[in-house]
Amino acid sequence: MDDPIPNWNSNLGRSGGHWDDGRWYDIHLERRMPQAIPMLEEMALALPPLPPSTTVGDLACGTGNAAATVLDAYPEIELVLLDEDPDLLSIAHNKVERMTRNVEPLRVTVPTSGEPLPGGPYDVVVASLALHAIVGHDVDEAEAESRYELLFRSIQEPLEPGGHCIVGDHVGTLPLYPQLKAMERAGFTDVDCAWRQDDFFVAGGRVPDA
Ligand SMILES: C[S@@+](CC[C@H](N)C(=O)[O-])C[C@H]1O[C@@H](n2cnc3c(N)ncnc32)[C@H](O)[C@@H]1O
């Protein structure tokens, strides 16, 4: 054994757990965060119909749950998995590889300064529980608004005209309405919320046609 096993009692605190561990994350997600499962389903349902060979990026894919949900709905898409954590990316790749050969894992730290998201062009970018993690938890509202706008610019840039960005997240870092406004300022159109339960939501927008 290379590393010691983490202490079990970190599971026992109110907000404890081993969220950085992909296996632990996957077996605890439904119990610890019950809204996350309907959120993932609602993300797939919020998508327009995706023709074969549609290129879908799963931004900050973690263990690949959004990618797997979208792939289950549209098995002929081509997937790009993006995450900075090699262990999580590997779990995501293994999960999705059982469902398709059309998958490319990309280990990358997603830019937070507005440069284009790598790995494009994309027809669709999905991001589940991802944007608040990239923006960060401990930022004031004005800073969060500006970081969200830059992040949406990064996503918008490699999307094809008519491409879509579908976000499932919670509002821990920034309320939903300013997130939607940041998406509009970044150049998205048809920005709206498709589903909301408690602090969880699914929202999206489209890149204007050329
Ligand atoms: C809460 S997890 C969500 C994972 C997954 N999308 C899901 O729905 O379960 C947040 C993910 O964001 C990734 N992440 C955070 N900041 C990142 C950055 N700047 N670039 C790439 N990945 C990042 C983490 O490695 C982690 O996998």
The ligand as an SDF file (V2000), in Angstrom:
LIG
                    3D

 27 29  0  0  0  0  0  0  0  0999 V2000
  -17.3920   18.6080   -7.5670 C   0  0  0  0  0  0  0  0  0  0  0  0
  -16.3950   17.8490   -8.7950 S   0  0  0  0  0  0  0  0  0  0  0  0
  -17.6340   17.5570  -10.0460 C   0  0  0  0  0  0  0  0  0  0  0  0
  -17.2540   16.4170  -10.9420 C   0  0  0  0  0  0  0  0  0  0  0  0
  -18.2830   15.9640  -11.9630 C   0  0  0  0  0  0  0  0  0  0  0  0
  -18.4960   16.9490  -13.0040 N   0  0  0  0  0  0  0  0  0  0  0  0
  -19.5860   15.5200  -11.3410 C   0  0  0  0  0  0  0  0  0  0  0  0
  -20.6460   16.0040  -11.7280 O   0  0  0  0  0  0  0  0  0  0  0  0
  -19.5430   14.6550  -10.4690 O   0  0  0  0  0  0  0  0  0  0  0  0
  -15.4420   19.2040   -9.4230 C   0  0  0  0  0  0  0  0  0  0  0  0
  -14.3990   18.7920  -10.4410 C   0  0  0  0  0  0  0  0  0  0  0  0
  -13.7870   19.9670  -10.9470 O   0  0  0  0  0  0  0  0  0  0  0  0
  -12.4220   19.6780  -11.2010 C   0  0  0  0  0  0  0  0  0  0  0  0
  -11.7480   20.9890  -11.2920 N   0  0  0  0  0  0  0  0  0  0  0  0
  -11.7800   21.9990  -10.3920 C   0  0  0  0  0  0  0  0  0  0  0  0
  -11.0980   23.0760  -10.8630 N   0  0  0  0  0  0  0  0  0  0  0  0
  -10.6510   22.7270  -12.1000 C   0  0  0  0  0  0  0  0  0  0  0  0
   -9.9170   23.4100  -13.1070 C   0  0  0  0  0  0  0  0  0  0  0  0
   -9.5180   24.6880  -12.9720 N   0  0  0  0  0  0  0  0  0  0  0  0
   -9.6300   22.7390  -14.2530 N   0  0  0  0  0  0  0  0  0  0  0  0
  -10.0420   21.4670  -14.4330 C   0  0  0  0  0  0  0  0  0  0  0  0
  -10.7500   20.7760  -13.5200 N   0  0  0  0  0  0  0  0  0  0  0  0
  -11.0540   21.3970  -12.3700 C   0  0  0  0  0  0  0  0  0  0  0  0
  -12.0150   18.7900  -10.0450 C   0  0  0  0  0  0  0  0  0  0  0  0
  -10.8550   18.0490  -10.3320 O   0  0  0  0  0  0  0  0  0  0  0  0
  -13.2690   17.9180   -9.9090 C   0  0  0  0  0  0  0  0  0  0  0  0
  -13.1780   16.7800  -10.6950 O   0  0  0  0  0  0  0  0  0  0  0  0
  1  2  1  0
  2  3  1  0
  2 10  1  0
  3  4  1  0
  4  5  1  0
  5  6  1  0
  5  7  1  0
  7  8  2  0
  7  9  1  0
 10 11  1  0
 11 12  1  0
 11 26  1  0
 12 13  1  0
 13 14  1  0
 13 24  1  0
 14 15  1  0
 14 23  1  0
 15 16  2  0
 16 17  1  0
 17 18  1  0
 17 23  2  0
 18 19  1  0
 18 20  2  0
 20 21  1  0
 21 22  2  0
 22 23  1  0
 24 25  1  0
 24 26  1  0
 26 27  1  0
M  CHG  2   2   1   9  -1
M  END
$$$$
